[in-house]
Amino acid sequence: MGSSFPPGGPAADSSGLPPWEPARWAHAWVIPTPPRSAWQRWGRSLVLLVVTVASVFLAGALEPVVLRGHVLLLFNVREGLALAGGLLSILLAHEMGHYLACRYYRVDATLPHFIPSPWFPALGWTFWQPLSMIGTFGAFIRIRGPIPHRRALFDIGVAGPLAGFLVCLPVLWFGIQGATVQPLPADAGGLFFGEPLAFQWVSRLVHGPIPDDKTLVIGQLGLAAWFGLFVTALNLMPIGQLDGGHVTYALLREKARLISRIGSWVCVALVYFGPSWILWAILVRVLGRRHPPTLDDEASVGRGRAVVGVVSLVVFVLCFVPNPIVFSWRDFFEATGIRQLLR
């Protein structure tokens, strides 16, 4: 995707604006992209989707069980379908929200690309498990064309998280309905998750208050809902070119850079709660904190979008959890053997 000057070159532009003003380039002509092959238009996306569906399904269906010193591999089709159906519906709704908004504003963008997780042998060569416990690292679309104005930027940015959140709500409801409240032994193993506000409210509505000596055990559908909430919160962070960064720049153009910088340092501070935030803190630094301008930054976004912006902030609060995986630094030091070395 490229752009060119109007006929006659830069001197023919009668806008009177200096070259560095984004509004001047709203008069530019956009050169159409050459025709793409079927593989580029939808073939690559379809292959990635099929591989990701298989990866997520196997991640939910396969379960190793130790019985009398032997490792048995259980294959639960129902749980595999629950994880694949619940999680991928949320991710697909999220990315299609972005994609359809791009189509509405005639912004060149790809279909959603899903990212399957690599698998590696965990118990010899008989049992393999995914690097990501849910079998995928999410999905994305690639926006090739320029964003015409801040209204389009806002709509494209906010459509994904809101669409994903709406699909996540029924998945959350049915996932928690299928969960069970069980006693919590002092030496309980397994993986424990922090609970976002939306998760806590639905859990209380379905199961009532849970005593301190008990815990809510979720199945694969509940796991899909939890990750759906978590992904929504991550994307709504007001940083750089995350969805929240798009929304922030569209509404608060001059202040977006400062907010993005504060947000990136907040991610670094979240490492205090546990090592699970390290990768995300690094990633948001790589993504950058400065948002590029649109072709016409001077166009107003309107009051209605400001209201939707507040709604997206409420969604972020409902989905965010400071300690997503309950795995403290003390647990990390003990698991890696560093605690023994420091004694």
N, C-alpha and C positions, 0 to 999 in steps of 0.2 A: 504494500500500500504506500503510495507516495502522494505528493502534492506538487502543484506548479503555480506559477504566478498567473494572474489574469492576462489576457492579450495585451501586448505592449510592454510586459515586464513589470517590475515593481513600481516604476514611475506612473504606470497607468492607474494605480490604485488611488482613488480619490477620497479615501476615508479620512485622510489627514492624521492618522495615528502613526506613531513611530514604529519601526519594524519589530521591536521587542514586545509590543502589546499583543496579547493573544487575540483580542477582538479584531485586529487587522487581518489576521489569517482566516477569519470566518468568511472572507470574500474569496479565499483561494479555491481553486478547482482541485478536486480529488481525482486522481487517475485511477480508473477501474482496474481491479486485479485481473490477470489473465484467467481463462477457464481452468478449473481444476479437474483432475481425474476423479473417478468414482472412489478410489482408495483414499484420496485426500479429502473428499467431501464427507463420506460416511463409512468407508470400509475400515479405516484404522479405528474409528470410534466403536464400530460394531465388534471387531475382534477383541479390543480391550474390554468391552462390556461382557462378552461371553466368558473370557478368561477370569474376569473379576467375579462374575456370578458363581463360577465353579469354585474359585478360591474361597469366597465367603461361605458358600454352602458347606464345603468340606471343613472349614474352620469351626462351624457350628455343629456339624454332624459327628465329627471324630472326637472320641473321648477315651484316653488311655485309663485303664483301671488295673491296679496291682492286686492280684489274687494269689495267695500262697507263694509269694516270691516270683510270680510270673506276671508279665505285663500283657494284659488283654486289651484289644482295641475294639471299643463299642462304636457302632455306626447308627446314629439316631437321625433318621430322615426328617422327622417332624421338627427337631431342633435346628437342623440345617436349613430347612425351608423358612423357619421363623426368623433366623438371623438374616438370611439372604433377602427375604421378602421385606422385612421391616427396615433393615439398614439401607438397602439399595433404593427402596422407595423414597426414603428421606433424602438421600444424596441426589437421586435423580430429580426430585422436585426442586431441590436447591439449585442445581445447575441449569435445569430447564427454565427456572425463573429468570436467571441471568440471560440465557440464550433467547428466550422469547422477547424480553425487553430489548435486547440488541436488534432483533428482527424488526420490532416495532419502530425503532429509530433508524433503521437501515444502517446499522453499524456492523461491519464485517466481523463475524465471529465463527468459531468452529462449533460443531456439536460437542456435547460433554465427553471428555476423555476420562475414563475410570482407571485407577492405578491399582493393579493387583499386587498383593504382597508376595515377595519371594518366600519359598519354603526351604527348610533345612532339616537334616536328620537330627532328631532329639534323643532317641533311645536306640542307638545303633542305626541300621538301615531299615529297620522294620517299621518305625514310626517317624513321620515327618510332621513338623508343625510350622505355621506361618510366622514370619518375623513380626508381623502385626497380629495381635490376638484375634482380630475380627476379619482377617484375610484380605484387607485392603488398606491403602493409605489415602482413601478419599477420591475425589474427582475434581476436574477443573475444566473451564473452557478458555480458549485462547482468543482474545479480542485483537483482531488484526487492524481494524480501522480506527480512525480518530474519533473521539467523543465530541459531538457537535456543540454541546452546551451543558451547563451544570444541571439542568432539569433531566437531561438524558443520563448524565452520570449518576444522579441520585436514584433514578428509577432502576437503572441497571444494577447498581450496587445493593439496593434494599430489597429488590424482588427475590433474590436467591434466599437470604436468611428467613424472610417472612414466609415464603412458600415452603421451605423445609420445615419450619417450626409448625405450620398448620398441619402438615402431614405427620409430623412427629407426635402430635397430641393424641390421636387415636392409637398410635403404636404404643405410646406411653400408658394409656388407659388399659389396654388389653395386656400389655406386658406386666403391669403391676397386679392386675387381676389374676394372672397366672402365677404370681410369686407366692411364696409361703413364708410365714413367720416361724422361725426355729430358734431353739435355745442357743446361746452363744457360750461355748466352753471357754475356759481361761486359755487353753492352748489351741484355740481354733486356728486351722490353717485356711488356705484359700486366698482369694484376692478380694480386698475390700475397697469400695468406691465411696468417695464423698458424694453427698446428695445435693443437687441444685434445688432451689426453692420450688420449682415446678414439680420435681420428683417428690419432694417432701410433702407437698400439698395433696397430690394425687394419692400418695401412699397413705396419708392420714385419712383421706376420704374413703378409701377402699378398705383398709385394714384397721383403721383407728390408731390411737397412740400405741407405739411399740415400746415395751419396757426396756430398760437399759441392759437387762440380762438376756435379751433376745435380739435377733437381727432379721432383716428381710432378705431372703434368698431369691434372686431373680434367675429366670431362665434366659434363653437366647433372645427372645423377643424383648424382654426387659433390658437386656444388654444393648440391643439395637437402639432402643429409645434413649438409654443413657448416653450412648455415643452420639446420637442425633442431637441431643441437647448440648453436649460438650462442643461438637463441631460448630453448631450455631453460635455459641458464645465466643469461640475462638475467632470466627469470621467477623463478628460484630465489634471486635476490638478496634478502636479508632486510630489505627496505625497504618501509615504508608498506603499501600495499594490493597490492603484487605478490604472486605466489603464495608466494614465500619469506617475505614479510611476514606472510601469513596463518599459515603454519606456525610462524614464530617467536612470534607473539602467542599462538597456541594452546598452545604448549609452555612459553613463558617470559613470561607475561603482564606481570609487573612490569618485566622487563628489556628487553622488546621495543622500547620507545621509544628507549632508549640504543643498542641494536644497530642500529636503523633509522637513527639519526643518524650513527653511525659509518660505516655502509654508504653513506649518501649522500655523505659526505665522501671515502670511498674512491673513489667514482665520479668525483668531481672530481679526485682525485689521478691517476686513470688517464689523464686528458688529457695527462699527461706523455709517455705512449707515442706519442701522435699525435692529430690533430684528429678522428679518427673517434669519439671518446668524448664530444665536446662536446654533441651533441644528446641523448645518453642522460643525461648529467650534469644537463642542464637539465630533462629530462623527469621524472627521479626527484624533483627538487625540487618540480616542479609537482604530482606525484601526492601529495605530502605524506609526512611521516615518522611521523605518529601514526596508530595503528590504532584504529578505533572498537570499543567493546565489543560482545559478543554479549548476547543477552537473559538468559543465565544463565552468567556468567563463573566462578561458583563450582564448577560441575560439573567433575569430574576428567576428564582425557583418557586416563588409563591408561598402563601401561608399554609396551604394544605399539605405541602411536603414537609413543612416544619412540624406539623402535627404527627405525620407518619414517622418523622425522625424521632419524636418523643416515644412513639409506640415501639420503635426498634430499640430504643434505650431500655424500655420496660422489658422487652423480650430478652435483651442481654442480661439484665439483672435476674430474670427468672431462670436462665440457663447456666449462668456462671457459677463455678465452685472453686474456691481458692486452693483446695487440696483434692484434686480429682481422683488420684489413686493414693489410698492411705498407705504411704510408704515413706517413712520419715528418714532423716539422715542417719539416725541411729540404726534403723533397719538396714540401710544401705551399707553402712560400715561393717555391720555384722555379716551381711550376706557376702560381701566381697573379701572379708578377712582383714580389712584395714584396722578394725578395732583391736584385733589380737596383736597386730604389729605395733600399735601405739602403746600397748601396756608395758 
